[in-house]
Amino acid sequence: MIALLSIKPEFVHEIFKGRKRYEYRKCVFTKNVTKVMIYSTKPEGMIVGEFSIKAVLQYSPKELWEKTHNFSGITKQYFDEYFKGRNKGYALQIENPVLYKKPMNPFEVFDSFVAPQSFRYLDEMELSHFDDVEI
C-alpha cells in the first residue's frame, strides 16, 4: 500500500540531502504501507517525491531519540516539543528517497484535493495519475 504524507518543506529538503533518514509521527498507518509519496506542505504545496519504508520504529520518545537522533534531520528541541506529553512515538525509517524531476500539483492529480493532516492512503485510481512521473 502507498500513502501520501504531508511533510514540511524544510524537512523534505533534509530527506533529499540524506540528513533526515527518519520521519517522526505521533500515529502511524493501520495498513501495511511500504511506500510514501511526499506532499511538501505550503508554501510549496506540491508532491515532490517518494521513499520506501524500511521499518517503522515504535518506542518511548526518549528511546526513539536515542536510536534515531544521528539522522533525525531535526533539533532535539523540536523533537521534544513534537512528542510532548506522549508515552510513545513512531519513526518511519526512510529508504531510497527519490526526488521527482517535475513536482506534481495535487490539484491537477486529485479531485477536490485536501492536504492530509498527517497522511492518506492512495487507491489504484489515484496512483494511476503517477504513471508518468519523471524520476
Disulfide bonds with the S-S distance in Angstrom:
none
